[in-house]
Amino acid sequence: MAVTSEATTLWFGDLKSGSGTTSLDSSDAAEFPVNWAARSEGVSGKTNPEELLGAAHSACFSMAFANALAGNGTPPESLQVTAAVTFVPGEGITGSHLLVSAKVAGLSDDDFQRLAEDAKQNCPVSKALAGIPITLEASLA
């Protein structure tokens, strides 16, 4: 069964002085303030498309990696995944870096790295981001 998820942004004004809110409509879980300064300068208290994309990428990778580890017979005790998505004004999104720390019993580092790389390549958000470099730094805790 296909699931379509929705988010809506309500924007007021021009790019540089305007602002808006982005709502997670499907889940009704949150509404976030957005503006250009948050995107181009990293202003605290407001989000930007890259932070939201990072949230999607870290969640998707976590699910794909947990599934791969369980399929290997070594389900994770815990995964901590950060996706750092970089935006350069005038250039766009230039990459996503996945930083992973995992507690997994009974798994060699070589197998851990192989499964992490596979999850990076095959999670649906990584596939959607195929036009940018995706890097991975994964370690067993």
N, C-alpha and C positions, 0 to 999 in steps of 0.2 A: 504494500500500500504506500503510495506517495504521500509525503507530508510537505505542505507548503507553509513556510514560516514568514511572518510579516513584521516589518518595522516601519515606522513613519517618522519623518522629520518635518517639523513645522519651522520655517525660516522666515525671518523678518529683516529687511534691509539689504544692503549690498554685501559683498564678500568681506571686506576688511572691517567695516564697522557694524555689520549685522550680527545676529545671533539667532539661535533657535533651540529646539529640544528634539531629541530623538527618543521615541517610545518603542519599547518592545511589545508590539501589539498582540502577537500570538499567545505569549505567556502572561502578559500584563504584569511582568515582573519588575519593570523599572522604567524610569524616564530620566534621560540624561541631558544636561545643558551642553550645547556645542557652540563653538565660534572659531573664527580664523586664527586668532591668537593662540588658542589651545592647540591648533593643528601645526602652526608654523613656528611657535615659540615654546610650546609646552607649558601653558598656563595651568596652575593648580586649580582644582575644583570644577573643571569642565573637561569633557572628553573630546575625542576626535575620531574620525573614521579608522585611523590606524590602530588606536587602542581597542576599538570594538572588533576590528579584524584580528588583532592579537588574541582577544578573548575567544573568538571563534576558532582560531588556529590551535591555541593551547588546549581547548576542550576537545576538539576533534582528534588531535594527536593523542591525547590522553586515552580516549576511548579506543582508538586503533591500536595503540601500544598495549593497553591492558588486555585487549582481545588476543593480540599476537602472543603475549606472554602466557596467557591462560591456555591457548592452543598448543603451546610448547610444553604444557604440563608444569609451568612455573608461574602461577598467577602472582601478581604483585601484592605485597603488603600495602605499599603506598607509592604513588607517583606525584612528584611536584614538577609541573611543566610551566615554564614562562615562555611566551612568544614575544619577542621584541621586534616590532615592525617599524622600519625606518621610512620616513617621508622627507623628501628634499623639495622645498618650494621651487616651482618651475621645472622640476624633473619628474616628480611623482613618487610612488612607493618603490623603493630600491631594494628591499629584501625583508626577509623574516628569519630571525635566529631563534631556534628552539633550544632552550636550556633545560635539561632534564636531570632530576635526581630521583633515584628509585630505590626502594627497599624490596629486593627479590631474593628469596632463599634458593640455593641450589642451582645457580646459573653462572656459567663462566662469563668473564668480561667479553670474550669474543662473540659468544652467542647473544649476549645482551646488546652489543653494538650492532650486530647483524639484524636483530629484531627491531631495534630502534630505527635503523636506517630504512628498513622495509616499511615501518609505520609512517615514517616521514614521507616516503615516496608515494604511499598509497592511501593516506587518509584523504577523504573527499575535499577538505579545505586546501590541503597541499596541492591536490590536482587542480583545483580552481585557481591557485596562485602560480600555475606553471610558467607564467611570464616573468617571474622574478626569481632571484637566487634564494634558496632556502638552505640554511646551514643548521647543523645539529651539533650540540655539545652535550653528551649524555654520560652520566656516571652512576655507579652503584653506591648507595650510601652505606 
